[in-house]
Amino acid sequence: MAANKQQWQQVLPGALAHAEEVHVWCASLDLSAHQRENLLHTLSADEVARAGRFFFRKDQDRFIAARGILRNILGHYLGEAPRSIRFAYSPHGKPVLEANSGGDSLCFNLSHSDRFALYAVALNRNMGVDIEHIRYDVAVEQITRRFFSPGEASLLGGIPEKERYEVFFQYWTRKESVLKAKGEGLSFPMEQCDVSCIHGELSAVTLPGKNGEASCWYVQDLFPGKGYAAAIAVEGGDCKLSCFLYNLPKFP
Ligand SMILES: CC(C)(COP(=O)(O)OP(=O)(O)OC[C@H]1O[C@@H](n2cnc3c(N)ncnc32)[C@H](O)[C@@H]1OP(=O)(O)O)[C@@H](O)C(=O)NCCC(=O)NCCS
């Protein structure tokens, strides 16, 4: 797979000035107890309750970290205290900012898998990110038959088994990123979203609509670290992607 591995910058980005700017942040979710405690205090009552429903402590800790970091990142762009940010949810569960909490222009999406989270932030455009920890215990053939296009399935079938899982997860994250950008749920036509043509740069993916009209999404692979696949999808139009690492002194 030809790929353009992006540089994750260790600087604090400035404000989003133009509609074409998209900022992606990568964060580790394995924090110290002290850092987690600080983040816990920024969560809303419903987020704290949700954290409490995780069965495993590790999942609870990572949820607190993922939401707390989200609040810090959004607070950075909005110039607001992380605790004061309020979310609303679409019918399919996609979180957005409440209108009077900056939601009239700042858009975001996040994804987490194992010990990493990715966050995408932009002005006035729908985006979706997806990250997956590459696992070797998934039923690749079964999932491919059900959710991949015939073209994708045939490309995947021609890849030596050793490399197949990595490409499978790369395709999967591209598809999920489009699904998440659209904000849809399980009704999303995964098999009609052919993502096999993406090579390095942002590439257009066209999706047939319910009434015959197509929609265009720009998709790019992201490389957060070894053992992970990830992608971002952005609603049509020019796009300038910049990537940042979260571990900065501003966010202790
Ligand atoms: C939501 C979904 C996209 C999550 O994908 P995933 O790979 O399991 O998880 P990810 O880590 O990539 O994404 C999770 C994050 O995406 C966001 N998210 C939730 N629902 C979303 C949606 N429909 N679209 C976009 N983003 C969504 C949330 O921020 C969530 O993080 P959280 O755990 O902090 O709340 C996937 O499970 C799905 O398709 N769900 C459909 C649910 C649905 O349609 N329900 C119908 C209820 S009537």
The ligand as a Gaussian input file, in Angstrom:
#p B3LYP/6-31G(d) Opt

LIG

0 1
 C      -20.583000       4.363000      16.769000
 C      -19.625000       3.549000      15.957000
 C      -19.348000       4.285000      14.690000
 C      -18.366000       3.419000      16.836000
 O      -17.321000       2.786000      16.201000
 P      -16.151000       2.033000      17.006000
 O      -15.088000       1.659000      16.010000
 O      -16.739000       0.982000      17.836000
 O      -15.597000       3.095000      18.030000
 P      -14.668000       4.359000      17.839000
 O      -13.723000       4.359000      18.941000
 O      -14.118000       4.484000      16.464000
 O      -15.670000       5.576000      17.992000
 C      -16.291000       5.834000      19.196000
 C      -16.549000       7.312000      19.271000
 O      -17.226000       7.768000      18.089000
 C      -18.196000       8.751000      18.439000
 N      -19.469000       8.255000      17.901000
 C      -20.463000       7.560000      18.516000
 N      -21.463000       7.312000      17.627000
 C      -21.080000       7.854000      16.446000
 C      -21.697000       7.927000      15.169000
 N      -22.874000       7.373000      14.902000
 N      -21.031000       8.566000      14.181000
 C      -19.839000       9.122000      14.409000
 N      -19.197000       9.087000      15.610000
 C      -19.822000       8.456000      16.617000
 C      -18.176000       8.869000      19.958000
 O      -17.396000       9.987000      20.261000
 C      -17.468000       7.626000      20.425000
 O      -16.641000       7.883000      21.521000
 P      -17.146000       7.726000      23.016000
 O      -16.919000       6.301000      23.358000
 O      -16.278000       8.620000      23.768000
 O      -18.550000       8.152000      23.079000
 C      -20.196000       2.167000      15.624000
 O      -20.287000       1.402000      16.785000
 C      -21.582000       2.213000      14.964000
 O      -21.721000       2.156000      13.790000
 N      -22.612000       2.295000      15.733000
 C      -23.937000       2.419000      15.230000
 C      -24.792000       2.679000      16.368000
 C      -26.175000       2.904000      15.931000
 O      -26.529000       3.156000      14.815000
 N      -27.060000       2.815000      16.853000
 C      -28.393000       3.040000      16.582000
 C      -29.075000       3.326000      17.843000
 S      -30.751000       3.563000      17.512000

